[in-house]
Amino acid sequence: MPPRLSHYDPIHRLLWRSTYTSFTMSRVCQVTKRGTRVGGTIARRGLPKYKGGIGLRTTGRNKRKFKVNVQRKRIWVAEIGQHVNVRLSTRALKTIAKNGAYPTLLKAGLVKPAGSQKH
């Protein structure tokens, strides 16, 4: 009878992870490296002091998430002569529109320098 695998065994953990968990992609921009951030909302009531009241009172706090607006895009990079598939935030799309696709993607490490590619 083969020895029973312990849950501490790295191979067993790898098999368990690949079988029972789903690998979802995180919501992170590949150019700006921005991801989901945690923050909060504050509920207030009362009349502000500058309007003649006694000031605003906090009545509650709630946790919330600020999510990045990530889009999948296929961008043509003329300098290397091919398309590049990337996951970008809309802020990164504005950066690409302003500075150009090749310099932005090169700075982010998503494409190699144009001279180093062999055809």
DSSP file (Angstrom, degrees, kcal/mol; ACC not computed):
  #  RESIDUE AA STRUCTURE BP1 BP2  ACC     N-H-->O    O-->H-N    N-H-->O    O-->H-N    TCO  KAPPA ALPHA  PHI   PSI    X-CA   Y-CA   Z-CA
    1    1 A M              0   0    0      0, 0.0     3,-0.1     0, 0.0     0, 0.0   0.000 360.0 360.0 360.0 131.1    0.0    0.0    0.0
    2    2 A P        -     0   0    0      0, 0.0     3,-0.1     0, 0.0     2,-0.0  -0.318 360.0 -94.0 -69.4 152.1    1.5    3.4   -1.0
    3    3 A P        -     0   0    0      0, 0.0     2,-0.3     0, 0.0     0, 0.0  -0.362  42.9-109.6 -65.9 144.4    2.2    5.9    1.8
    4    4 A R        -     0   0    0     -3,-0.1     2,-0.3     1,-0.1     0, 0.0  -0.554  32.0-119.2 -76.3 135.2   -0.5    8.4    2.5
    5    5 A L        -     0   0    0     -2,-0.3     2,-0.2    -3,-0.1    -1,-0.1  -0.570  23.1-136.7 -78.2 133.4    0.2   11.9    1.5
    6    6 A S    >   -     0   0    0     -2,-0.3     3,-1.2     1,-0.1     6,-0.2  -0.538  17.4-122.1 -83.0 154.1    0.2   14.5    4.2
    7    7 A H  T 3  S+     0   0    0      1,-0.2    -1,-0.1    -2,-0.2    -2,-0.0   0.574 113.6  62.2 -74.0  -5.4   -1.4   17.8    3.7
    8    8 A Y  T 3  S+     0   0    0      4,-0.0    -1,-0.2     5,-0.0    -3,-0.0   0.600  77.7 106.4 -88.4 -13.6    2.0   19.3    4.5
    9    9 A D  S <> S-     0   0    0     -3,-1.2     4,-2.3     1,-0.1     5,-0.2  -0.500  70.4-140.5 -68.1 127.5    3.6   17.7    1.5
   10   10 A P  H  > S+     0   0    0      0, 0.0     4,-2.2     0, 0.0    -1,-0.1   0.860 100.3  50.5 -61.1 -36.6    4.2   20.3   -1.2
   11   11 A I  H  > S+     0   0    0      2,-0.2     4,-2.5     1,-0.2     5,-0.2   0.928 110.8  48.9 -67.1 -43.6    3.2   18.0   -4.1
   12   12 A H  H  > S+     0   0    0      1,-0.2     4,-2.6     2,-0.2    -1,-0.2   0.898 111.0  50.6 -61.9 -40.4   -0.1   17.1   -2.3
   13   13 A R  H  X S+     0   0    0     -4,-2.3     4,-2.8     2,-0.2    -1,-0.2   0.902 110.0  50.2 -63.8 -40.7   -0.8   20.8   -1.7
   14   14 A L  H  X S+     0   0    0     -4,-2.2     4,-2.3     2,-0.2    -2,-0.2   0.918 112.4  46.7 -64.2 -43.3   -0.2   21.6   -5.3
   15   15 A L  H  X S+     0   0    0     -4,-2.5     4,-1.4     2,-0.2    -2,-0.2   0.909 114.0  48.3 -64.0 -41.6   -2.5   18.9   -6.5
   16   16 A W  H  X S+     0   0    0     -4,-2.6     4,-2.8     1,-0.2     5,-0.3   0.919 112.0  49.3 -64.4 -43.3   -5.2   20.0   -4.0
   17   17 A R  H  X S+     0   0    0     -4,-2.8     4,-1.5     1,-0.2    -2,-0.2   0.914 112.4  46.2 -64.2 -43.5   -4.9   23.6   -5.0
   18   18 A S  H  < S+     0   0    0     -4,-2.3    -1,-0.2    -5,-0.2    -2,-0.2   0.758 118.8  43.2 -72.2 -22.3   -5.2   22.9   -8.7
   19   19 A T  H  < S+     0   0    0     -4,-1.4    -2,-0.2    -5,-0.2    -1,-0.2   0.893 123.8  27.6 -87.7 -43.8   -8.1   20.5   -8.2
   20   20 A Y  H  < S+     0   0    0     -4,-2.8     2,-0.4    -5,-0.2    -3,-0.2   0.519 109.9  63.6-105.6  -6.5  -10.3   22.4   -5.6
   21   21 A T     <  -     0   0    0     -4,-1.5     2,-0.5    -5,-0.3     0, 0.0  -0.907  68.3-136.7-120.0 149.2   -9.6   26.1   -6.2
   22   22 A S        -     0   0    0     -2,-0.4     2,-0.9     2,-0.0    -3,-0.1  -0.866  16.5-135.3-102.2 136.1  -10.3   28.3   -9.1
   23   23 A F        -     0   0    0     -2,-0.5     2,-0.3    -5,-0.1    -5,-0.0  -0.794  27.3-174.6 -92.3 104.9   -7.6   30.7  -10.2
   24   24 A T        -     0   0    0     -2,-0.9     2,-0.3     1,-0.0    -2,-0.0  -0.761  27.7-112.1 -99.4 147.3   -9.2   34.0  -10.9
   25   25 A M        -     0   0    0     -2,-0.3     2,-0.1     1,-0.1    -1,-0.0  -0.557  32.7-120.8 -78.2 139.3   -7.3   36.9  -12.3
   26   26 A S        -     0   0    0     -2,-0.3     2,-1.7     1,-0.1    -1,-0.1  -0.414  23.7-109.1 -78.0 156.9   -7.0   39.8  -10.0
   27   27 A R        +     0   0    0     -2,-0.1     2,-0.4     2,-0.0    41,-0.3  -0.607  68.9 136.6 -87.3  79.6   -8.3   43.3  -10.9
   28   28 A V        -     0   0    0     -2,-1.7     2,-0.3     7,-0.2     7,-0.2  -0.991  54.5-125.6-131.1 134.4   -4.9   44.9  -11.4
   29   29 A C     >  -     0   0    0      5,-2.3     4,-1.2    -2,-0.4    59,-0.2  -0.619  13.3-147.3 -76.2 133.8   -3.8   47.2  -14.2
   30   30 A Q  T  4 S+     0   0    0     57,-2.6    58,-0.1    -2,-0.3    -1,-0.1   0.706  94.7  41.6 -76.7 -19.9   -0.6   45.9  -16.0
   31   31 A V  T  4 S+     0   0    0     56,-0.3    -1,-0.1     3,-0.1    57,-0.1   0.915 127.7  25.1 -91.2 -53.7    0.6   49.4  -16.7
   32   32 A T  T  4 S-     0   0    0      2,-0.1    -2,-0.2    57,-0.0     3,-0.1   0.612  91.7-137.1 -88.9 -12.5   -0.1   51.4  -13.5
   33   33 A K     <  +     0   0    0     -4,-1.2     2,-0.3     1,-0.2    -3,-0.1   0.706  50.1 152.0  62.3  22.4    0.0   48.3  -11.2
   34   34 A R        +     0   0    0      1,-0.0    -5,-2.3    -5,-0.0    -1,-0.2  -0.649  16.5 170.6 -86.6 140.8   -3.1   49.7   -9.4
   35   35 A G        -     0   0    0     -2,-0.3    -7,-0.2    -7,-0.2     2,-0.2  -0.593  42.9 -45.5-131.2-167.2   -5.5   47.3   -7.8
   36   36 A T        -     0   0    0     -9,-0.3     2,-0.3    -2,-0.2    31,-0.2  -0.446  55.0-161.8 -68.2 134.6   -8.5   47.2   -5.5
   37   37 A R  E     -A   66   0A   0     29,-2.4    29,-3.3    -2,-0.2     2,-0.4  -0.874  12.5-128.7-118.7 153.6   -8.2   49.5   -2.4
   38   38 A V  E     +A   65   0A   0     -2,-0.3    27,-0.2    27,-0.2     2,-0.2  -0.831  41.0 140.5-103.9 137.5  -10.1   49.4    0.8
   39   39 A G  E     -A   64   0A   0     25,-2.7    25,-1.9    -2,-0.4     2,-0.3  -0.621  32.9-120.2-147.3-152.5  -11.7   52.5    2.2
   40   40 A G  E     -A   63   0A   0     23,-0.3     2,-0.4    -2,-0.2    23,-0.2  -0.992   4.4-130.4-159.3 163.5  -14.9   53.6    3.9
   41   41 A T  E     -A   62   0A   0     21,-2.5    21,-2.3    -2,-0.3     2,-0.5  -0.923  18.6-149.1-117.3 147.8  -17.9   55.8    3.9
   42   42 A I  E     -A   61   0A   0     -2,-0.4     2,-0.5    19,-0.2    19,-0.2  -0.972   5.4-149.5-120.8 122.8  -19.0   58.0    6.8
   43   43 A A  E     -A   60   0A   0     17,-2.6    16,-3.1    -2,-0.5    17,-1.2  -0.783  23.9-178.6 -89.8 129.7  -22.7   58.7    7.4
   44   44 A R  E     -A   58   0A   0     -2,-0.5     2,-0.3    14,-0.2    14,-0.2  -0.907  12.7-175.2-128.3 155.5  -23.3   62.1    9.0
   45   45 A R  E     +A   57   0A   0     12,-2.1    12,-3.1    -2,-0.3     2,-0.2  -0.971  38.4  65.6-143.2 160.1  -26.3   64.1   10.2
   46   46 A G  S    S-     0   0    0     -2,-0.3    10,-0.2    10,-0.2     7,-0.0  -0.418  79.8 -69.8 115.4 167.7  -26.8   67.6   11.6
   47   47 A L        -     0   0    0      8,-0.3     8,-2.3    -2,-0.2     5,-0.1  -0.830  53.4-111.7 -97.8 130.1  -26.5   71.1   10.4
   48   48 A P    > > -     0   0    0      0, 0.0     5,-2.2     0, 0.0     3,-1.2  -0.186  22.2-119.7 -59.8 153.4  -22.9   72.4    9.7
   49   49 A K  G > 5S+     0   0    0      1,-0.3     3,-2.0     3,-0.2    -2,-0.0   0.864 112.3  59.9 -63.2 -36.7  -21.6   75.1   12.0
   50   50 A Y  G 3 5S+     0   0    0      1,-0.3    -1,-0.3     2,-0.1    -3,-0.0   0.684 104.4  52.1 -69.3 -13.5  -21.1   77.6    9.2
   51   51 A K  G < 5S-     0   0    0     -3,-1.2    -1,-0.3     0, 0.0    -2,-0.2   0.302 130.0 -95.0 -99.6   8.4  -24.8   77.3    8.5
   52   52 A G  T < 5S+     0   0    0     -3,-2.0    -3,-0.2     1,-0.2    -2,-0.1   0.552  86.7 119.2  95.8   8.0  -25.7   78.0   12.1
   53   53 A G  S   <S-     0   0    0     -5,-2.2    -1,-0.2    -7,-0.0     3,-0.1  -0.148  78.2-100.3 -94.1-167.9  -26.0   74.5   13.4
   54   54 A I  S    S-     0   0    0      1,-0.3    -5,-0.2    -3,-0.1     2,-0.1   0.388  73.0 -95.3 -95.8   2.9  -24.2   72.5   16.1
   55   55 A G        -     0   0    0     -8,-2.3    -1,-0.3     2,-0.1    -8,-0.3  -0.212  49.2 -56.9 105.1 163.5  -22.0   70.7   13.6
   56   56 A L        -     0   0    0    -10,-0.2     2,-0.4    -3,-0.1   -10,-0.2  -0.605  46.8-154.7 -81.9 136.9  -22.1   67.4   11.8
   57   57 A R  E     -A   45   0A   0    -12,-3.1   -12,-2.1    -2,-0.3     2,-0.4  -0.930  16.8-124.6-113.0 135.6  -22.2   64.2   13.9
   58   58 A T  E     +A   44   0A   0     -2,-0.4   -14,-0.2   -14,-0.2     3,-0.1  -0.657  29.3 174.5 -78.2 126.2  -21.0   60.9   12.6
   59   59 A T  E     -     0   0A   0    -16,-3.1     2,-0.3    -2,-0.4   -15,-0.2   0.529  61.1  -7.7-109.5 -10.0  -23.7   58.3   12.8
   60   60 A G  E     -A   43   0A   0    -17,-1.2   -17,-2.6     2,-0.0     2,-0.4  -0.940  49.5-143.9-178.2 156.4  -22.0   55.3   11.2
   61   61 A R  E     -A   42   0A   0     -2,-0.3     2,-0.4   -19,-0.2   -19,-0.2  -0.995  16.6-170.5-131.5 138.3  -19.0   54.0    9.3
   62   62 A N  E     -A   41   0A   0    -21,-2.3   -21,-2.5    -2,-0.4     2,-0.2  -0.988  20.1-128.3-130.4 139.0  -19.0   51.4    6.6
   63   63 A K  E     +A   40   0A   0     -2,-0.4     2,-0.3   -23,-0.2   -23,-0.3  -0.578  35.9 167.6 -78.8 146.3  -16.2   49.6    4.9
   64   64 A R  E     -A   39   0A   0    -25,-1.9   -25,-2.7    -2,-0.2     2,-0.4  -0.954  29.4-119.1-150.5 169.7  -16.2   49.6    1.1
   65   65 A K  E     -A   38   0A   0     -2,-0.3     2,-0.7   -27,-0.2   -27,-0.2  -0.930   8.7-148.5-116.8 138.8  -13.9   48.8   -1.8
   66   66 A F  E     -A   37   0A   0    -29,-3.3   -29,-2.4    -2,-0.4     2,-0.3  -0.919  26.7-159.8-102.4 109.2  -12.6   51.1   -4.5
   67   67 A K        -     0   0    0     -2,-0.7     2,-0.3   -31,-0.2   -31,-0.1  -0.680  15.0-120.3 -98.0 145.4  -12.2   49.0   -7.6
   68   68 A V        -     0   0    0    -41,-0.3     2,-1.6    -2,-0.3   -32,-0.1  -0.608  23.2-122.9 -81.3 138.1  -10.1   49.8  -10.6
   69   69 A N        -     0   0    0     -2,-0.3    21,-1.2     2,-0.0     2,-0.4  -0.640  41.7-176.6 -82.5  87.5  -11.9   50.0  -14.0
   70   70 A V  E     -B   89   0B   0     -2,-1.6     2,-0.4    19,-0.2    19,-0.3  -0.746   6.6-175.2 -96.1 132.5   -9.9   47.3  -15.8
   71   71 A Q  E     -B   88   0B   0     17,-3.7    17,-2.9    -2,-0.4     2,-0.5  -0.943  25.7-125.5-123.9 144.6  -10.5   46.6  -19.4
   72   72 A R  E     +B   87   0B   0     -2,-0.4     2,-0.4    15,-0.2    15,-0.2  -0.803  38.8 178.8 -87.3 128.0   -9.0   43.9  -21.7
   73   73 A K  E     -B   86   0B   0     13,-3.0    13,-2.8    -2,-0.5     2,-0.6  -0.967  30.4-148.7-133.6 148.0   -7.5   45.6  -24.8
   74   74 A R  E     -B   85   0B   0     -2,-0.4     2,-0.4    11,-0.2    11,-0.2  -0.955  28.7-168.4-113.6 107.9   -5.6   44.4  -27.9
   75   75 A I  E     -B   84   0B   0      9,-2.7     9,-2.4    -2,-0.6     2,-0.5  -0.837  18.4-133.9-108.8 132.8   -3.3   47.3  -28.8
   76   76 A W  E     -B   83   0B   0     -2,-0.4     2,-0.7     7,-0.2     7,-0.2  -0.720  16.4-163.0 -82.3 126.2   -1.4   47.6  -32.1
   77   77 A V  E >>> -B   82   0B   0      5,-2.4     5,-1.4    -2,-0.5     4,-1.2  -0.922   3.6-169.1-112.7 106.1    2.3   48.6  -31.5
   78   78 A A  T 345S+     0   0    0     -2,-0.7    -1,-0.1     1,-0.2     5,-0.0   0.828  79.8  64.3 -66.5 -33.4    3.7   49.8  -34.7
   79   79 A E  T 345S+     0   0    0      1,-0.2    -1,-0.2     2,-0.1    -2,-0.0   0.827 116.8  27.7 -63.2 -32.8    7.3   49.9  -33.5
   80   80 A I  T <45S-     0   0    0     -3,-0.6    -1,-0.2     2,-0.2    -2,-0.2   0.492 106.6-126.1-106.1  -6.1    7.4   46.1  -33.1
   81   81 A G  T  <5S+     0   0    0     -4,-1.2     2,-0.3     1,-0.2    -3,-0.2   0.822  71.4  88.6  71.4  33.7    4.8   45.4  -35.7
   82   82 A Q  E   <S-B   77   0B   0     -5,-1.4    -5,-2.4    -7,-0.1     2,-0.2  -0.980  74.7 -99.6-154.2 166.2    2.4   43.3  -33.6
   83   83 A H  E     -B   76   0B   0     -2,-0.3     2,-0.4    -7,-0.2    -7,-0.2  -0.586  28.3-155.0 -85.6 151.2   -0.6   43.4  -31.3
   84   84 A V  E     -B   75   0B   0     -9,-2.4    -9,-2.7    -2,-0.2     2,-0.6  -0.996   7.5-144.3-128.6 126.5   -0.3   43.2  -27.6
   85   85 A N  E     +B   74   0B   0     -2,-0.4     2,-0.3   -11,-0.2   -11,-0.2  -0.798  33.5 163.4 -90.4 124.5   -3.0   41.9  -25.3
   86   86 A V  E     -B   73   0B   0    -13,-2.8   -13,-3.0    -2,-0.6     2,-0.6  -0.942  41.3-129.6-139.3 158.4   -3.1   43.8  -22.0
   87   87 A R  E     +B   72   0B   0     -2,-0.3   -57,-2.6   -15,-0.2   -56,-0.3  -0.950  42.7 176.8-108.3 111.3   -5.4   44.4  -19.0
   88   88 A L  E     -B   71   0B   0    -17,-2.9   -17,-3.7    -2,-0.6     2,-0.2  -0.858  31.0-128.2-121.6 147.8   -5.5   48.2  -18.6
   89   89 A S  E  >  -B   70   0B   0     -2,-0.3     4,-1.7   -19,-0.3     3,-0.3  -0.535  36.0-112.0 -79.9 160.1   -7.2   50.7  -16.3
   90   90 A T  H  > S+     0   0    0    -21,-1.2     4,-1.6     1,-0.2     5,-0.1   0.805 120.1  59.2 -66.0 -27.4   -9.0   53.5  -18.1
   91   91 A R  H  > S+     0   0    0      1,-0.2     4,-1.7     2,-0.2    -1,-0.2   0.894 104.5  50.0 -64.3 -39.3   -6.4   55.8  -16.6
   92   92 A A  H  > S+     0   0    0     -3,-0.3     4,-2.5     1,-0.2    -2,-0.2   0.843 105.4  57.1 -68.0 -33.1   -3.7   53.8  -18.4
   93   93 A L  H  X S+     0   0    0     -4,-1.7     4,-2.3     2,-0.2    -1,-0.2   0.892 106.5  49.3 -63.5 -38.5   -5.6   54.0  -21.7
   94   94 A K  H  X S+     0   0    0     -4,-1.6     4,-1.7     2,-0.2    -2,-0.2   0.877 109.9  51.8 -66.1 -37.0   -5.5   57.8  -21.3
   95   95 A T  H  X S+     0   0    0     -4,-1.7     4,-3.2     2,-0.2     5,-0.4   0.906 110.2  48.4 -64.9 -41.8   -1.7   57.6  -20.7
   96   96 A I  H  X S+     0   0    0     -4,-2.5     4,-2.1     1,-0.2    -2,-0.2   0.895 110.1  52.0 -65.3 -39.8   -1.3   55.5  -23.9
   97   97 A A  H  < S+     0   0    0     -4,-2.3    -1,-0.2    -5,-0.2    -2,-0.2   0.854 117.6  39.2 -64.2 -33.3   -3.4   57.9  -25.9
   98   98 A K  H  < S+     0   0    0     -4,-1.7    -2,-0.2    -5,-0.1    -1,-0.2   0.934 130.0  24.2 -81.6 -49.7   -1.2   60.8  -24.6
   99   99 A N  H  < S-     0   0    0     -4,-3.2    -3,-0.2     1,-0.2    -2,-0.2   0.618 111.8-105.4 -96.7 -14.3    2.3   59.2  -24.7
  100  100 A G     X  -     0   0    0     -4,-2.1     4,-1.3    -5,-0.4    -1,-0.2  -0.054  25.5 -93.5 100.8 153.4    1.9   56.5  -27.3
  101  101 A A  H  > S+     0   0    0    -25,-0.2     4,-2.7     2,-0.2     5,-0.3   0.934 115.5  51.3 -70.4 -47.8    1.6   52.7  -26.9
  102  102 A Y  H  > S+     0   0    0      1,-0.2     4,-2.4     2,-0.2     5,-0.2   0.935 111.4  43.8 -63.1 -50.1    5.2   51.7  -27.4
  103  103 A P  H  > S+     0   0    0      0, 0.0     4,-2.1     0, 0.0    -1,-0.2   0.900 117.2  47.3 -62.4 -37.6    6.8   54.0  -24.8
  104  104 A T  H  X S+     0   0    0     -4,-1.3     4,-1.6     2,-0.2    -2,-0.2   0.938 115.8  42.6 -68.4 -46.7    4.1   53.3  -22.2
  105  105 A L  H  X>S+     0   0    0     -4,-2.7     5,-2.7     1,-0.2     6,-0.9   0.827 113.6  53.4 -70.0 -31.6    4.2   49.5  -22.6
  106  106 A L  H ><5S+     0   0    0     -4,-2.4     3,-0.8    -5,-0.3    -1,-0.2   0.913 108.5  48.9 -67.4 -42.9    8.0   49.5  -22.7
  107  107 A K  H 3<5S+     0   0    0     -4,-2.1    -2,-0.2     1,-0.2    -1,-0.2   0.850 111.1  50.7 -64.8 -34.2    8.2   51.4  -19.5
  108  108 A A  H 3<5S-     0   0    0     -4,-1.6    -1,-0.2    -5,-0.1    -2,-0.2   0.573 114.7-118.4 -79.5  -9.3    5.8   48.9  -17.9
  109  109 A G  T <<5S+     0   0    0     -3,-0.8    -3,-0.2    -4,-0.5    -2,-0.1   0.714  80.0 121.5  81.3  20.9    7.9   46.0  -19.1
  110  110 A L  S   <S+     0   0    0     -5,-2.7     2,-0.3    -6,-0.1    -4,-0.2   0.666  73.5  33.3 -92.0 -18.0    5.1   44.5  -21.3
  111  111 A V  S    S-     0   0    0     -6,-0.9    -2,-0.2    -9,-0.1    -1,-0.1  -0.936  81.4-120.2-131.5 158.1    7.1   44.7  -24.5
  112  112 A K        -     0   0    0     -2,-0.3     5,-0.1     1,-0.1    -6,-0.1  -0.587  47.4 -79.7 -91.2 158.2   10.8   44.3  -25.3
  113  113 A P    >   -     0   0    0      0, 0.0     3,-1.1     0, 0.0     4,-0.4  -0.274  43.1-118.5 -56.7 145.4   12.9   47.1  -26.9
  114  114 A A  G >  S+     0   0    0      1,-0.3     3,-0.8     2,-0.2    -2,-0.1   0.814 109.2  53.5 -60.9 -35.4   12.3   47.2  -30.7
  115  115 A G  G 3  S+     0   0    0      1,-0.2    -1,-0.3     3,-0.0   -35,-0.0   0.729 100.9  60.6 -73.4 -21.2   16.0   46.4  -31.7
  116  116 A S  G <  S+     0   0    0     -3,-1.1     2,-0.4     2,-0.1    -1,-0.2   0.523  81.4  99.0 -87.1  -4.8   16.2   43.3  -29.6
  117  117 A Q    <   -     0   0    0     -3,-0.8     2,-0.4    -4,-0.4    -3,-0.0  -0.691  63.1-146.0 -88.8 133.7   13.4   41.4  -31.4
  118  118 A K              0   0    0     -2,-0.4    -2,-0.1     1,-0.1    -3,-0.0  -0.816 360.0 360.0 -98.0 133.6   14.4   38.8  -34.0
  119  119 A H              0   0    0     -2,-0.4    -1,-0.1     0, 0.0    -2,-0.0   0.386 360.0 360.0-108.7 360.0   12.2   38.3  -37.1
